[in-house]
């Protein structure tokens, strides 16, 4: 993924608490990894994606990134 537009306010949030970024894919994946799969793997339980709602952009530590790539069928 590549960020093509940095943070801007989420127009669907009437309270103005949330923002968004626009992204572009750089490569496809062999096997999409679902949120249910991520939440179901205890090795990924520490990720903000699992612990917080309404989150789409976050840092990923290298071991978690490697695991997600393996789940998606991507060799790193």
Long-range contacts (C-beta under 8 A, 24 or more apart in sequence): 1-25, 1-26, 2-26, 3-57, 18-54, 20-56, 21-57, 23-57, 27-74, 29-72, 29-73, 29-74, 30-72, 30-73, 30-74, 31-71, 31-72, 31-73, 32-72, 33-68, 33-71, 33-72, 37-71, 38-68, 41-67, 41-71, 43-67, 44-68
